[in-house]
Amino acid sequence: WDGATGKGILWKIVPPKHGFSSPVIYAGKLFITGADDSAREIYCYDAANGSLLWQAGATDIVGSPAKLPDVSEDTGFAAATATCDGRYVYAIFATGDILCVDMDGNRQWARNIGLPDNPYGHSSSLIVHSGKVLVQFDHFGSAQFIALDARTGTTMWEKKRDVGASWASPILVRTAERVVALLNAEPLVQAFDADTGDLIWSCECMGGEVGPSPAYDSGLAFVTTDYATLAAIALEGDNAGKVAWQTDEELPDVASPVAHDGLLFVVTSIGIVSCYDAKDGTLQWREEMPEGCYASPLVAGGAVYLTDRKGSTHLYKVAREAKHLGANALGEAVVATPAFWEDKLYLRGVKHLYCVGSD
């Protein structure tokens, strides 16, 4: 595809308000968030043609701060990606406000869980599991892992965490015994039972300002951040919570890693992409891209998609030898992670939302 000529661009729209949150698609509906000094909102689009179906505002929320927090230009008020369970859509903003609406945009509940105390603005995305909205709420004032009732927003449990501020999001891993929530922060990587909130293990291996979320493949959790480490941690078994391997070479500060088919891919904000053997950490290949990435890499159709900060998406083959398959220029800066739905790719630039595909 090519943004300048319109080749491969099925539609392109301008969201009402700016945001760095990534698109989420469910049953043909695409959700993003946007915000500015005046309002925080969820938008729903028809994924097929880009028409705006509805928008919902996070207004009149008890406890919402009268004075907006200070946020950086790279974060803003709508950096966290929304989540959807097919019944409701949930979003959190830098004010600590959480909004829940149904698939038609009707408000179900809204609440404020506190004003995040961090130097950039909140970016940890929500995740929904088994009737619970899970919140990684790590900031300097009080770090917590919180579960809210997805139907009502009431607190089901809160787990205090002895960590600093984190901008990473939790991920879920389904094992034979349970669903595990993995959280990355400084200095602890922690695994929780996603249903009960019980702590399964802690691994003290992380440092600095943590932005990348964990990845998982074949029994190992992969966690990283710049100026600290890239570590593979055993999820279960006799070595659960222990580091299997680690490296301090070419670490990302924003983009999360992705693991697939025994390989781990990591890309930095200066454009170094590395491929490791996921099991033992052996470097398979490393290449330099023209630009760095804030968007996290994705795997689809046997390729790794890496969208750099200038909006070019580079494709590499999922293989133990480097094979660059090509690049596609959007012509607009991109920091949000793209999303796939059916045979289409959705990219959120700093100004526009795009749908890429074949006519």
C-alpha positions in Angstrom: 0.0 0.0 0.0 1.0 3.6 -0.4 -0.5 6.5 1.5 0.6 9.2 -0.9 -1.1 7.6 -4.0 -3.9 5.9 -2.1 -2.9 2.5 -3.4 -4.3 -0.2 -1.1 -6.1 2.4 1.1 -9.7 1.4 1.4 -10.7 4.3 3.6 -9.1 7.1 5.6 -10.8 9.3 8.2 -10.0 12.0 10.8 -11.1 11.0 14.3 -12.8 13.8 16.3 -10.1 14.0 18.9 -6.4 13.0 19.0 -5.1 10.0 20.7 -2.3 7.4 20.7 -4.5 4.4 21.6 -4.5 1.5 19.1 -7.6 0.3 17.2 -9.6 -2.6 18.5 -12.0 -4.5 16.3 -14.9 -6.8 17.3 -17.6 -8.1 15.0 -17.0 -5.5 12.4 -16.9 -2.5 14.8 -13.7 -0.6 15.4 -13.0 1.2 18.6 -10.5 3.9 19.4 -10.3 6.7 22.0 -9.5 10.4 21.7 -9.1 13.2 24.1 -8.0 16.8 24.7 -8.3 19.4 27.4 -12.0 19.6 27.0 -13.2 15.9 26.7 -12.3 12.2 26.8 -14.2 10.0 24.3 -14.7 6.5 22.8 -15.4 6.3 19.1 -17.0 3.4 17.2 -16.5 3.0 13.4 -17.9 0.6 10.9 -14.7 -1.3 10.1 -15.9 -2.0 6.6 -16.3 1.6 5.4 -15.0 3.9 8.2 -18.3 5.6 9.0 -18.6 6.9 12.5 -21.4 4.9 14.2 -21.3 6.6 17.6 -19.2 8.5 20.1 -19.4 8.4 23.9 -17.9 10.9 26.4 -16.4 10.2 29.8 -18.3 13.0 31.4 -19.9 13.7 34.8 -17.8 11.0 36.6 -17.7 11.1 40.4 -14.2 11.7 41.6 -12.9 12.8 38.2 -10.1 15.5 38.8 -11.1 19.1 38.4 -7.6 19.9 37.3 -6.2 17.8 34.5 -2.9 16.0 35.1 0.3 17.0 33.3 1.0 14.7 30.4 3.7 14.6 27.8 3.1 15.2 24.1 4.1 11.6 23.4 1.4 10.3 25.7 -1.5 12.7 25.9 -4.8 11.9 27.6 -5.8 8.9 25.4 -2.8 6.6 25.2 -4.3 3.5 26.7 -6.1 1.1 24.2 -9.7 0.2 24.8 -10.9 -3.4 25.2 -14.1 -5.1 24.3 -15.8 -8.4 25.3 -18.5 -8.4 22.7 -21.1 -6.9 25.1 -19.3 -3.8 26.4 -16.4 -1.5 25.5 -14.1 -0.3 28.2 -11.6 2.6 28.2 -9.3 4.3 30.7 -7.9 7.8 30.3 -5.0 9.8 31.9 -7.4 11.3 34.4 -8.0 7.8 36.0 -11.5 7.8 34.6 -12.9 4.5 33.3 -15.9 4.5 30.9 -18.0 1.4 30.0 -20.5 1.5 27.2 -22.5 -1.1 25.3 -21.9 -1.9 21.7 -24.3 0.9 20.7 -22.5 3.5 22.8 -24.9 3.6 25.7 -23.2 4.2 29.0 -23.3 1.3 31.5 -21.1 2.7 34.2 -18.2 5.1 34.8 -15.9 5.7 37.7 -12.6 7.3 38.7 -10.0 5.0 40.3 -7.7 7.8 41.2 -5.4 10.3 39.6 -2.2 8.5 38.2 1.0 10.0 39.6 3.6 9.6 36.9 5.7 12.0 34.8 4.2 11.2 31.4 0.6 10.3 31.7 -1.2 6.9 32.0 -0.8 4.5 29.1 -1.5 1.0 30.6 -4.4 -0.5 28.7 -7.3 -2.4 30.2 -7.9 -6.1 29.6 -11.2 -8.0 30.2 -11.4 -11.5 31.4 -14.3 -13.7 32.7 -16.5 -10.8 33.8 -13.7 -8.7 35.2 -11.9 -5.6 33.9 -8.3 -5.9 34.9 -6.3 -2.7 35.5 -2.6 -2.4 35.9 -2.5 0.8 37.9 1.2 1.3 38.7 2.1 4.9 39.6 4.2 6.5 42.2 1.3 7.2 44.6 0.1 3.6 44.8 0.8 0.6 42.6 -2.1 -1.8 42.3 -3.5 -4.6 40.2 -7.3 -4.1 40.2 -10.2 -6.1 39.1 -13.6 -4.4 38.5 -16.9 -6.1 37.9 -17.4 -5.7 34.1 -21.2 -5.2 34.5 -21.1 -2.6 37.3 -17.6 -1.2 37.7 -17.5 -2.1 41.4 -14.1 -3.3 42.8 -13.8 -7.0 43.1 -10.3 -7.1 44.4 -7.2 -4.9 44.7 -3.6 -6.2 45.0 -0.9 -3.9 46.3 2.3 -4.0 44.3 5.7 -3.0 45.5 6.8 -1.4 42.2 7.2 2.0 40.7 5.3 3.7 37.9 4.9 1.5 34.8 3.4 2.3 31.4 3.2 -1.4 30.3 -0.1 -3.3 29.9 -0.9 -6.7 31.3 -1.3 -9.8 29.1 -3.1 -13.0 29.8 -1.8 -16.6 29.3 -4.1 -19.6 29.5 -2.4 -22.6 31.0 -3.8 -26.1 31.8 -4.6 -25.0 35.3 -5.7 -21.3 35.1 -5.4 -18.0 33.3 -2.3 -16.1 34.3 -2.0 -12.3 34.2 1.6 -11.1 33.5 2.6 -7.6 34.6 5.9 -5.8 33.9 7.2 -3.1 36.1 10.2 -1.9 38.0 11.8 -3.8 39.7 9.3 -6.8 39.6 7.8 -8.9 36.9 4.8 -10.6 38.5 2.3 -13.3 37.6 -1.2 -13.3 39.1 -4.1 -15.6 38.9 -6.4 -13.6 36.7 -9.5 -14.9 38.4 -8.6 -14.5 42.1 -5.8 -12.0 41.9 -3.5 -14.3 43.9 0.1 -13.7 43.4 1.8 -16.7 41.7 5.4 -15.5 41.6 7.6 -12.4 41.5 10.8 -12.0 39.6 13.1 -9.1 40.5 14.9 -8.4 37.2 13.6 -5.1 35.8 14.7 -1.6 36.1 14.1 2.0 34.9 11.0 3.3 33.3 9.0 0.3 32.0 7.0 0.8 28.8 7.0 -2.5 26.9 4.3 -5.1 27.8 5.2 -8.8 28.2 5.1 -11.4 25.5 4.6 -15.2 25.8 5.5 -18.3 23.9 6.0 -22.0 24.8 6.2 -21.7 28.6 8.3 -18.5 28.7 7.3 -14.9 29.5 9.4 -12.3 27.8 9.9 -8.9 29.5 12.1 -6.0 28.6 12.7 -2.3 28.8 15.6 0.0 27.8 18.6 0.3 30.1 17.6 -2.8 31.9 17.3 -6.3 30.3 15.4 -8.6 28.0 14.6 -11.6 30.1 12.8 -14.9 29.5 11.1 -16.1 32.6 9.6 -19.6 33.2 5.8 -19.3 33.7 5.2 -22.6 35.4 7.0 -25.7 36.7 9.9 -26.1 39.1 11.6 -23.0 37.7 8.5 -20.8 37.7 9.4 -17.1 38.2 13.1 -17.8 37.4 15.0 -16.3 34.6 15.8 -18.8 31.8 18.0 -16.4 29.8 18.6 -12.7 29.4 20.5 -10.1 27.5 21.1 -6.4 27.7 21.7 -5.8 23.9 19.5 -3.4 21.8 16.5 -3.0 24.2 13.2 -1.2 23.4 11.8 1.5 25.5 8.2 1.6 24.0 7.5 -1.2 21.6 6.5 -4.6 23.2 8.2 -7.8 21.9 6.3 -10.5 20.0 6.9 -14.2 20.1 5.8 -16.8 17.5 6.8 -20.2 16.4 9.9 -20.5 18.6 11.2 -17.0 17.7 11.2 -13.7 19.6 11.2 -10.3 17.9 12.2 -7.1 19.5 12.5 -3.6 17.9 13.9 -0.4 19.4 12.9 3.2 19.1 16.1 3.8 17.1 15.2 1.1 14.6 17.2 -2.0 15.6 15.2 -5.2 15.1 16.5 -8.4 16.7 15.3 -12.0 16.3 16.1 -14.5 19.1 15.6 -18.2 19.6 12.8 -17.9 22.2 14.0 -21.0 24.1 17.6 -20.2 24.8 18.1 -16.6 23.7 20.5 -17.2 20.9 20.6 -14.2 18.6 19.4 -15.4 15.1 19.7 -12.1 13.3 19.8 -8.3 13.8 19.1 -5.6 11.3 18.8 -1.8 11.3 15.7 -0.1 10.0 15.7 3.5 8.6 13.5 4.7 11.5 12.7 3.5 15.0 9.4 2.1 16.2 7.0 3.0 19.0 4.3 0.7 17.6 4.7 -2.9 18.7 5.5 -5.6 16.1 2.7 -8.0 14.9 2.9 -11.4 13.4 0.5 -12.4 10.6 0.7 -14.7 7.5 4.2 -15.8 8.3 5.6 -12.2 8.5 6.5 -9.8 11.2 4.9 -6.3 10.7 7.1 -3.4 12.0 5.6 0.0 11.7 8.1 2.8 12.2 7.5 6.3 13.6 7.3 7.8 10.1 4.6 5.4 9.2 6.4 2.9 7.0 5.5 -0.7 7.7 8.4 -3.2 7.2 7.7 -6.9 6.7 10.2 -9.6 7.7 9.8 -13.3 7.2 9.3 -15.2 10.5 12.5 -17.2 10.1 15.9 -17.7 11.6 17.6 -15.8 8.8 16.8 -12.2 8.1 14.6 -11.8 5.0 13.1 -8.3 4.4 9.9 -8.8 2.4 9.3 -5.1 1.7 8.1 -1.8 3.1 4.8 0.2 2.7 4.8 3.9 3.3 1.7 5.6 4.9 3.1 9.1 4.6 2.1 9.9 8.2 3.7 9.4 11.6 2.5 6.3 13.5 3.0 5.4 17.1 -0.1 3.3 17.7 0.1 -0.5 17.2 -1.9 -1.6 14.1 -4.7 -4.2 14.2 -5.8 -6.9 11.8 -9.4 -7.9 11.1 -10.2 -10.5 8.5 -8.1 -9.6 5.5 -7.6 -5.9 6.4 -5.0 -4.0 8.3 -6.0 -0.9 10.4 -3.4 1.8 11.1 -3.8 4.8 13.3 -1.6 7.7 12.3 -1.2 10.9 14.3 -3.9 12.5 12.2 -5.8 9.8 10.4 -7.2 6.3 10.8 -6.6 4.1 7.8 -8.0 0.8 6.5 -5.6 -1.1 4.3 -6.7 -3.9 2.0 -7.7 -5.1 -1.4 -10.9 -3.8 -3.1 
